[in-house]
Amino acid sequence: MFAYATTIKMRDVDAAGVLFYGRYFGLAHDAYEAFMESCGYSSARIMNDEPFIIPVVHAEADYHIPLRLGDAATIQVHADEVKRRAYRIICEMRTPEGKIACMVRTTHMTVDKAKKKSIPLPESLREALQKHVSV
C-alpha cells in the first residue's frame, strides 16, 4: 500500500483548529498525485504527453475522527476496483496514532483528450494500478 505523509497546516483548518471537511478532498488528491507518480503516471506526464486525461467522475468521504492543526497524518492509498475504462481509489487518512480519521473514495475515468469520450485504460496503467489493489 502506498503511504503519503503530511502535516495539517493552518490553511487547512477552521476556527476551532479542526481540518475543514472540504480539505480532506484536497489532501486526498495530493496523495493520489504522489501515488500516480509512483505508478509512472505523473500529472505532468498525463497533461503534457498522453492522449488521455483521467478526471474524477465520483467522489465521497466518510469522516470518523477529526484531524487537527499540527497533526502528522498519513494517507494510505490503494486501488479498490480497476475496470475497463475506470478505477476507484481509496485514501485512508490516519491520525498520528494510526486510527482512520477519514476515508475518501474517488472514481476516475480515462477520457480521450481530442474526442472528449471515454476510452479503455491503457494496459500499462491498468497493470500499475492492479499492483495496488487491496484484497
C-alpha positions as CSV (number, residue, x, y, z in Angstrom):
1,M,0.0,0.0,0.0
2,F,1.3,3.5,-0.9
3,A,1.7,5.9,2.0
4,Y,1.8,9.7,1.8
5,A,2.7,11.8,4.9
6,T,1.5,15.3,5.5
7,T,1.1,17.7,8.4
8,I,-2.2,19.6,8.9
9,K,-1.5,23.2,8.3
10,M,-3.2,26.5,9.4
11,R,-4.7,27.0,5.9
12,D,-6.4,23.6,6.2
13,V,-8.3,24.2,9.5
14,D,-11.4,26.0,10.7
15,A,-11.5,28.5,13.6
16,A,-11.6,25.6,16.1
17,G,-8.3,24.2,14.6
18,V,-10.1,21.1,13.1
19,L,-9.4,20.1,9.5
20,F,-12.1,21.7,7.3
21,Y,-14.2,18.9,5.7
22,G,-13.6,20.0,2.1
23,R,-9.8,20.0,2.7
24,Y,-9.9,16.2,3.1
25,F,-10.5,16.0,-0.7
26,G,-7.6,18.3,-1.4
27,L,-5.2,16.2,0.8
28,A,-6.6,13.0,-0.8
29,H,-5.8,14.5,-4.2
30,D,-2.3,15.4,-3.2
31,A,-1.8,11.8,-2.0
32,Y,-3.4,10.5,-5.2
33,E,-1.0,12.5,-7.4
34,A,2.0,11.1,-5.5
35,F,0.6,7.6,-5.8
36,M,0.1,8.0,-9.6
37,E,3.6,9.4,-9.9
38,S,4.9,6.2,-8.1
39,C,3.0,4.2,-10.8
40,G,4.8,6.1,-13.6
41,Y,1.9,8.4,-14.4
42,S,2.7,11.9,-13.0
43,S,0.2,14.7,-13.5
44,A,2.7,16.4,-15.8
45,R,3.1,13.3,-18.0
46,I,-0.7,12.9,-18.3
47,M,-1.3,16.5,-19.1
48,N,1.6,17.0,-21.5
49,D,2.5,13.7,-23.0
50,E,-0.6,11.4,-23.0
51,P,-3.5,11.4,-25.4
52,F,-5.9,11.0,-22.5
53,I,-6.9,12.6,-19.2
54,I,-8.2,10.9,-16.1
55,P,-10.9,13.1,-14.5
56,V,-12.7,12.3,-11.2
57,V,-16.3,11.2,-12.0
58,H,-17.4,10.5,-8.5
59,A,-16.1,11.4,-5.0
60,E,-17.3,10.6,-1.5
61,A,-16.0,10.7,2.0
62,D,-16.8,9.2,5.4
63,Y,-15.5,11.2,8.4
64,H,-14.6,9.3,11.6
65,I,-12.1,11.2,13.8
66,P,-11.2,14.9,13.3
67,L,-7.6,15.8,12.3
68,R,-6.3,18.9,13.9
69,L,-3.8,21.6,13.3
70,G,-0.3,20.2,13.6
71,D,-1.3,16.6,13.3
72,A,1.2,14.4,11.3
73,A,-1.3,12.5,9.2
74,T,-0.6,9.5,7.0
75,I,-2.7,8.9,3.9
76,Q,-2.7,5.2,2.7
77,V,-3.7,5.0,-1.0
78,H,-4.8,1.9,-2.8
79,A,-6.8,0.9,-5.9
80,D,-10.1,-0.7,-5.0
81,E,-11.5,-1.5,-8.4
82,V,-9.8,-1.5,-11.8
83,K,-12.4,-1.8,-14.6
84,R,-12.1,-1.5,-18.4
85,R,-12.5,2.3,-18.5
86,A,-12.3,3.4,-14.9
87,Y,-10.8,2.7,-11.5
88,R,-11.6,3.6,-7.9
89,I,-9.0,4.9,-5.4
90,I,-9.4,4.7,-1.7
91,C,-7.4,7.2,0.5
92,E,-7.4,6.2,4.2
93,M,-6.4,9.3,6.2
94,R,-5.0,8.3,9.5
95,T,-4.3,10.1,12.8
96,P,-0.8,10.2,14.3
97,E,-1.9,7.2,16.4
98,G,-2.9,5.3,13.2
99,K,-6.7,5.4,13.6
100,I,-8.8,6.1,10.5
101,A,-9.8,9.8,10.5
102,C,-11.5,9.8,7.1
103,M,-12.0,7.5,4.1
104,V,-12.1,9.3,0.7
105,R,-13.1,7.3,-2.4
106,T,-12.7,8.7,-5.9
107,T,-13.6,7.1,-9.2
108,H,-11.5,8.1,-12.2
109,M,-12.2,7.5,-15.9
110,T,-9.9,7.7,-18.8
111,V,-11.1,10.2,-21.5
112,D,-9.6,10.8,-24.9
113,K,-8.3,14.4,-24.9
114,A,-9.3,15.1,-28.6
115,K,-12.6,13.3,-28.8
116,K,-13.7,14.0,-25.2
117,K,-15.0,10.4,-24.9
118,S,-14.3,7.6,-22.5
119,I,-11.6,5.2,-23.6
120,P,-10.3,1.9,-22.2
121,L,-7.5,2.3,-19.6
122,P,-4.0,1.9,-21.2
123,E,-2.7,-1.5,-20.4
124,S,0.4,-0.1,-18.7
125,L,-1.8,2.0,-16.4
126,R,-4.1,-1.0,-15.7
127,E,-1.1,-3.1,-14.7
128,A,0.4,-0.4,-12.5
129,L,-2.9,0.0,-10.7
130,Q,-3.5,-3.7,-10.3
131,K,-0.3,-3.9,-8.2
132,H,-2.0,-1.7,-5.7
133,V,-5.4,-3.4,-5.4
134,S,-6.1,-4.4,-1.8
135,V,-8.0,-7.7,-1.3
